[in-house]
């Protein structure tokens, strides 16, 4: 999703904060995840014009300043508090599962999946070493419980991403970083090293899958066991290894990767098999309820079913961007206006009550169960869903 000017500035400010030059932390963070007893308070929505699908849901403000990442019904993000960066894991019901602190500089995080399918939050850290210098480390925590899974493990530099990619900073903090490594999400050991694999370029790690490029091909491998998942020749798409790069400007799309292919173009690649969905992608989103993928590229707006079969294409204005897709609805921005479509039919949908008032709130991420991140300016609010009792609990009530 393309951010508006004010959101972009806020994200840039926090990004600058967490990737600044590493140094000793003051004050000292509480590095062990803690249980949070205080629930999040509901937000007063009387001045907000919400989509009707969120009218009956409780909206809370987790106070995040970084863009939330999501896996398995849990969001993780951070905010600076009293000179430290505090990460909180919040589930789709609005419960704060755990919180942990890190220094406010040289800190990064990523969500990934290990060999058993368990989701981890991997946080980097900077600590004073015996020689009075600082050492950068990474640690993995169970995303649900906050339990330490592995680490801290020394890494060769700051978190670069996407995923578990680390490397030393470039000279004078300009240009490319030094040789990068990818960590194994199951054990934390180095899975791939550019320094040890001459001619290999690390693109990124995406939920347990590593993308690598060499002079001939783009290859996906399992980050935990190293097995090759697929490989496609670069010549097939007119790509060159030196021009390939991860795209950090777009919001992640589950199961797909935005891949920079030149200074002016990027492609959308299916992570399952390497299919190139579009070689001129601008935006994309997946509706978790139907599996439908919507792609915005140079030729217009395109809808694909869960098998990546094209269903329809329509032309759109040049200032169109995708905000989010979920609950069979697609939210588009056209400059200062919002337009909503049914993803199955393509028809215009009535997502906002006529005659509403207040600030128009647009989702930026929507989950398969109906919870969502809603943008109020630069603030990320969370629309939560009720936690229904299990059949056993109902029987005992």
C-alpha positions as CSV (number, residue, x, y, z in Angstrom):
1,X,0.0,0.0,0.0
2,X,1.3,3.5,-0.8
3,X,1.3,5.6,2.3
4,X,0.1,9.2,2.3
5,X,2.7,11.9,3.0
6,X,2.1,12.1,6.8
7,X,2.1,8.3,7.3
8,X,5.3,8.1,5.2
9,X,7.0,10.7,7.3
10,X,6.0,8.9,10.6
11,X,7.3,5.6,9.3
12,X,10.5,7.2,8.1
13,X,11.1,8.7,11.5
14,X,10.7,5.4,13.3
15,X,12.7,3.6,10.7
16,X,15.6,6.1,11.1
17,X,15.3,5.5,14.9
18,X,15.6,1.8,14.8
19,X,18.4,1.6,12.2
20,X,20.6,4.4,13.6
21,X,24.2,3.8,14.4
22,X,24.6,1.2,17.1
23,X,25.7,2.2,20.6
24,X,25.3,1.2,24.2
25,X,21.7,1.6,25.5
26,X,20.7,4.0,28.2
27,X,18.6,3.2,30.0
28,X,19.0,-0.6,30.1
29,X,16.1,-2.5,28.5
30,X,14.1,-5.3,30.1
31,X,15.1,-8.0,27.6
32,X,13.0,-10.8,28.9
33,X,9.4,-10.9,27.6
34,X,6.9,-9.9,30.3
35,X,3.2,-10.7,30.7
36,X,1.0,-7.6,30.4
37,X,-1.9,-7.5,32.8
38,X,-3.4,-4.2,31.7
39,X,-5.9,-4.6,28.8
40,X,-6.0,-2.1,25.9
41,X,-8.7,0.5,26.3
42,X,-11.4,0.9,23.6
43,X,-11.1,3.9,21.4
44,X,-13.9,6.5,21.2
45,X,-15.0,6.1,17.6
46,X,-17.7,8.9,17.6
47,X,-15.5,11.1,15.4
48,X,-14.5,8.2,13.1
49,X,-16.3,7.2,9.9
50,X,-15.7,3.5,9.9
51,X,-16.5,0.9,7.2
52,X,-19.8,-0.8,8.3
53,X,-18.1,-4.2,8.6
54,X,-16.2,-2.8,11.7
55,X,-19.2,-1.0,13.3
56,X,-19.9,-3.7,15.8
57,X,-16.2,-4.5,16.6
58,X,-14.2,-3.0,19.5
59,X,-11.5,-0.7,18.3
60,X,-8.3,-0.4,20.4
61,X,-5.1,1.7,20.1
62,X,-2.0,-0.4,20.9
63,X,0.1,2.7,20.6
64,X,2.4,1.3,18.0
65,X,4.8,3.6,16.0
66,X,6.3,0.9,13.7
67,X,4.2,-0.8,11.0
68,X,2.6,-4.0,12.5
69,X,3.6,-7.4,11.2
70,X,1.1,-10.2,11.3
71,X,1.1,-14.0,11.5
72,X,-1.2,-16.7,13.0
73,X,-3.7,-14.2,14.5
74,X,-1.1,-12.0,16.2
75,X,0.3,-8.6,15.4
76,X,3.7,-7.4,16.6
77,X,4.9,-3.8,16.5
78,X,6.8,-1.4,18.7
79,X,6.8,2.1,20.1
80,X,9.5,4.3,21.8
81,X,8.8,4.7,25.5
82,X,11.2,6.5,27.9
83,X,14.2,6.1,25.6
84,X,13.6,2.4,24.8
85,X,11.7,0.5,22.1
86,X,8.9,-1.6,23.5
87,X,7.5,-4.4,21.4
88,X,4.0,-5.7,22.1
89,X,2.3,-8.8,20.7
90,X,-1.4,-8.4,20.4
91,X,-3.9,-11.0,19.2
92,X,-7.0,-10.4,17.0
93,X,-9.1,-10.3,20.2
94,X,-7.2,-7.3,21.5
95,X,-5.3,-9.2,24.2
96,X,-1.7,-8.1,24.8
97,X,0.1,-11.5,25.0
98,X,3.6,-10.2,25.9
99,X,5.9,-7.3,25.8
100,X,9.7,-6.9,25.6
101,X,12.1,-4.0,25.4
102,X,15.1,-3.3,23.2
103,X,17.5,-0.3,22.8
104,X,15.9,2.5,20.7
105,X,18.8,2.3,18.2
106,X,20.0,-0.4,16.0
107,X,17.0,-2.6,16.6
108,X,15.0,-4.6,14.0
109,X,12.4,-7.3,14.0
110,X,10.8,-9.9,11.7
111,X,8.2,-12.6,11.9
112,X,9.0,-16.0,10.4
113,X,8.0,-19.7,10.5
114,X,10.2,-22.6,11.6
115,X,10.4,-26.1,10.3
116,X,7.5,-27.2,12.5
117,X,5.2,-24.4,11.3
118,X,5.5,-22.4,14.5
119,X,5.7,-18.6,14.2
120,X,8.6,-16.8,15.7
121,X,9.3,-13.1,16.4
122,X,13.0,-12.5,15.9
123,X,14.3,-9.4,17.5
124,X,17.8,-8.0,17.1
125,X,19.7,-6.3,20.0
126,X,22.9,-4.4,20.7
127,X,24.9,-5.0,23.8
128,X,28.3,-3.9,25.2
129,X,31.0,-6.5,24.5
130,X,34.1,-7.3,26.6
131,X,36.3,-5.0,24.5
132,X,33.9,-2.0,25.1
133,X,32.6,-2.2,21.6
134,X,29.0,-3.3,20.8
135,X,27.8,-6.6,19.5
136,X,24.6,-7.1,17.6
137,X,22.6,-10.3,18.3
138,X,19.3,-11.9,17.3
139,X,16.9,-13.9,19.4
140,X,13.7,-15.7,18.5
141,X,10.6,-15.9,20.6
142,X,7.5,-17.9,20.3
143,X,5.0,-15.4,18.8
144,X,2.1,-16.6,21.0
145,X,3.8,-17.1,24.4
146,X,7.0,-14.9,24.2
147,X,9.0,-18.0,25.2
148,X,12.7,-17.8,24.1
149,X,13.3,-20.3,21.3
150,X,16.9,-19.6,20.4
151,X,19.5,-16.9,21.0
152,X,20.9,-14.5,21.6
153,X,23.1,-15.4,18.6
154,X,25.7,-13.0,17.2
155,X,25.0,-11.6,13.8
156,X,27.4,-9.7,11.5
157,X,25.6,-6.4,11.7
158,X,22.2,-4.7,11.7
159,X,18.9,-6.2,10.7
160,X,18.4,-5.5,7.0
161,X,15.5,-7.7,6.0
162,X,13.2,-8.8,4.5
163,X,12.9,-11.4,7.1
164,X,16.0,-12.8,8.8
165,X,18.6,-11.0,6.8
166,X,21.5,-9.3,8.5
167,X,24.7,-7.5,7.4
168,X,27.3,-4.9,8.3
169,X,26.4,-1.3,7.4
170,X,27.8,0.3,4.2
171,X,30.7,2.6,4.5
172,X,29.5,6.0,5.7
173,X,26.0,4.5,6.0
174,X,25.6,5.0,2.2
175,X,25.1,2.4,-0.5
176,X,24.8,-1.3,-0.1
177,X,25.6,-3.2,3.1
178,X,28.5,-5.6,3.4
179,X,28.1,-9.4,2.8
180,X,24.7,-10.5,4.1
181,X,23.6,-13.6,5.9
182,X,20.3,-15.3,6.4
183,X,19.5,-17.1,9.7
184,X,17.8,-20.5,10.0
185,X,14.4,-19.7,11.6
186,X,14.4,-23.0,13.4
187,X,17.9,-22.9,15.0
188,X,19.2,-19.4,14.5
189,X,22.5,-20.6,12.8
190,X,23.5,-19.0,9.5
191,X,21.6,-20.7,6.7
192,X,23.1,-18.7,3.8
193,X,26.1,-16.4,3.7
194,X,27.0,-14.3,0.7
195,X,30.6,-14.2,1.8
196,X,30.7,-18.1,1.7
197,X,28.9,-18.3,-1.6
198,X,30.6,-16.2,-4.2
199,X,28.3,-14.9,-6.9
200,X,25.1,-15.4,-4.8
201,X,22.9,-12.5,-3.9
202,X,20.5,-12.7,-1.0
203,X,17.1,-11.2,-1.8
204,X,15.3,-12.0,1.4
205,X,13.7,-14.5,3.8
206,X,9.9,-14.8,3.7
207,X,8.2,-16.9,6.3
208,X,10.8,-19.7,6.2
209,X,11.6,-19.4,2.5
210,X,14.9,-17.8,1.2
211,X,15.2,-16.1,-2.2
212,X,18.6,-16.1,-3.7
213,X,19.9,-14.9,-7.1
214,X,23.0,-15.8,-9.1
215,X,24.0,-14.8,-12.6
216,X,21.6,-17.4,-14.1
217,X,18.6,-17.9,-11.9
218,X,16.3,-16.9,-9.1
219,X,16.0,-19.7,-6.6
220,X,13.8,-20.3,-3.5
221,X,15.0,-22.7,-0.8
222,X,13.8,-23.8,2.6
223,X,15.5,-21.7,5.2
224,X,15.5,-24.5,7.8
225,X,16.9,-27.5,5.7
226,X,18.3,-25.8,2.6
227,X,16.3,-27.8,0.2
228,X,15.5,-26.2,-3.2
229,X,11.8,-25.4,-3.7
230,X,12.0,-23.9,-7.2
231,X,14.3,-22.1,-9.6
232,X,13.5,-19.9,-12.6
233,X,16.0,-18.6,-15.2
234,X,16.6,-14.9,-15.1
235,X,16.8,-14.8,-18.9
236,X,13.2,-16.0,-19.2
237,X,12.1,-12.6,-17.7
238,X,14.9,-10.4,-19.0
239,X,16.4,-9.9,-15.6
240,X,20.0,-9.5,-14.4
241,X,21.2,-10.5,-11.0
242,X,22.8,-7.1,-10.3
243,X,19.3,-5.4,-10.8
244,X,17.4,-7.7,-8.5
245,X,16.5,-6.4,-5.0
246,X,13.9,-6.8,-2.3
247,X,11.2,-4.1,-2.4
248,X,10.7,-2.4,1.0
249,X,8.1,0.2,-0.1
250,X,5.1,-2.2,-0.5
251,X,3.1,-3.8,2.2
252,X,3.8,-7.6,2.4
253,X,1.3,-9.8,0.6
254,X,1.0,-13.4,2.0
255,X,2.4,-15.9,-0.4
256,X,3.8,-13.3,-2.8
257,X,7.0,-11.3,-3.1
258,X,7.6,-7.8,-4.5
259,X,10.9,-8.0,-6.4
260,X,12.8,-5.0,-7.7
261,X,14.0,-5.8,-11.2
262,X,15.4,-2.4,-12.2
263,X,15.6,1.1,-10.9
264,X,12.1,1.7,-12.3
265,X,10.3,-1.7,-12.3
266,X,9.3,-4.4,-9.9
267,X,7.7,-7.8,-10.3
268,X,5.2,-9.8,-8.2
269,X,6.3,-13.4,-7.7
270,X,4.3,-16.3,-6.3
271,X,6.4,-17.7,-3.5
272,X,5.0,-21.2,-3.9
273,X,6.3,-21.9,-7.4
274,X,8.0,-18.8,-8.8
275,X,5.2,-17.7,-11.2
276,X,5.6,-14.1,-12.2
277,X,2.2,-12.6,-11.8
278,X,3.1,-9.2,-13.0
279,X,6.4,-7.6,-14.2
280,X,5.2,-4.0,-13.7
281,X,3.4,-4.3,-10.3
282,X,2.6,-1.2,-8.3
283,X,0.3,-2.6,-5.6
284,X,-1.2,-5.9,-4.6
285,X,-3.4,-7.4,-1.9
286,X,-5.0,-10.8,-1.1
287,X,-8.4,-11.3,0.3
288,X,-7.9,-14.0,3.0
289,X,-11.6,-15.0,2.9
290,X,-11.6,-16.0,-0.8
291,X,-7.9,-16.3,-1.7
292,X,-8.5,-13.7,-4.5
293,X,-5.5,-11.6,-5.4
294,X,-5.8,-8.1,-6.7
295,X,-2.9,-6.6,-8.6
296,X,-2.4,-3.0,-9.7
297,X,0.2,-2.6,-12.5
298,X,0.9,-0.5,-15.5
299,X,-1.9,-2.1,-17.4
300,X,-4.7,-1.6,-14.8
301,X,-6.3,-3.5,-12.0
302,X,-6.5,-7.3,-12.3
303,X,-8.3,-9.9,-10.2
304,X,-6.9,-13.5,-9.9
305,X,-8.6,-16.4,-8.1
306,X,-6.8,-18.7,-5.6
307,X,-5.3,-20.6,-8.5
308,X,-3.8,-17.4,-10.0
309,X,-6.3,-17.6,-12.9
310,X,-7.1,-14.1,-14.2
311,X,-10.8,-13.3,-13.6
312,X,-11.1,-9.7,-14.9
313,X,-9.1,-6.6,-15.7
314,X,-10.2,-3.0,-15.5
315,X,-8.5,0.3,-16.3
316,X,-8.1,2.8,-13.4
317,X,-6.8,6.3,-13.0
318,X,-3.1,7.0,-12.5
319,X,-3.5,8.1,-8.8
320,X,-5.1,4.7,-7.8
321,X,-3.5,2.6,-5.0
322,X,-4.6,-0.5,-3.1
323,X,-5.3,0.0,0.6
324,X,-6.3,-3.5,1.7
325,X,-8.5,-6.5,0.9
326,X,-10.5,-8.7,3.2
327,X,-14.0,-9.9,3.9
328,X,-14.7,-10.1,0.1
329,X,-14.0,-6.3,-0.1
330,X,-11.2,-4.4,-1.9
331,X,-10.4,-0.9,-0.6
332,X,-8.9,1.4,-3.2
333,X,-7.7,5.0,-2.9
334,X,-8.0,7.4,-5.7
335,X,-6.3,10.5,-4.5
336,X,-8.3,11.7,-1.5
337,X,-11.3,9.4,-2.2
338,X,-11.9,5.8,-1.2
339,X,-13.6,3.3,-3.5
340,X,-14.6,-0.2,-2.5
341,X,-15.3,-3.2,-4.7
342,X,-16.6,-6.8,-4.3
343,X,-13.5,-9.0,-5.1
344,X,-15.7,-11.8,-6.5
345,X,-17.8,-9.7,-8.9
346,X,-15.8,-6.6,-9.3
347,X,-19.0,-4.5,-8.6
348,X,-18.8,-1.3,-6.5
349,X,-19.7,-2.1,-2.9
350,X,-21.3,0.1,-0.3
351,X,-18.8,-0.2,2.5
352,X,-19.5,3.0,4.4
353,X,-22.9,4.1,5.7
354,X,-24.3,7.0,3.7
355,X,-24.4,10.3,5.6
356,X,-21.6,9.3,7.9
357,X,-19.4,11.9,9.5
358,X,-15.9,12.2,11.0
359,X,-12.5,11.2,9.7
360,X,-12.8,8.4,7.1
361,X,-10.9,5.4,8.4
362,X,-9.5,2.9,5.8
363,X,-8.1,-0.5,6.6
364,X,-4.4,-1.2,5.8
365,X,-4.4,-4.9,6.7
366,X,-7.3,-7.3,7.1
367,X,-7.2,-10.8,8.6
368,X,-9.0,-14.0,7.8
369,X,-11.2,-13.7,10.9
370,X,-12.2,-10.1,10.4
371,X,-9.8,-8.2,12.6
372,X,-7.9,-5.4,10.9
373,X,-5.4,-2.6,11.2
374,X,-7.2,0.7,10.6
375,X,-5.3,3.8,9.7
376,X,-6.3,7.0,11.5
377,X,-3.7,9.4,10.0
378,X,-0.4,7.9,11.0
379,X,-1.9,5.9,13.9
380,X,-2.5,2.2,13.6
381,X,-5.7,1.2,15.4
382,X,-6.8,-2.4,15.8
383,X,-10.3,-3.6,15.1
384,X,-10.7,-6.7,17.3
385,X,-13.0,-9.7,17.0
386,X,-14.8,-11.4,19.9
387,X,-13.3,-14.5,21.4
388,X,-16.0,-17.1,21.3
389,X,-16.0,-19.9,23.9
390,X,-15.1,-23.4,22.9
391,X,-17.9,-26.0,22.9
392,X,-16.5,-27.4,26.2
393,X,-16.6,-23.9,27.8
394,X,-20.2,-23.4,26.6
395,X,-21.2,-26.7,28.1
396,X,-19.8,-25.7,31.5
397,X,-21.4,-22.3,31.5
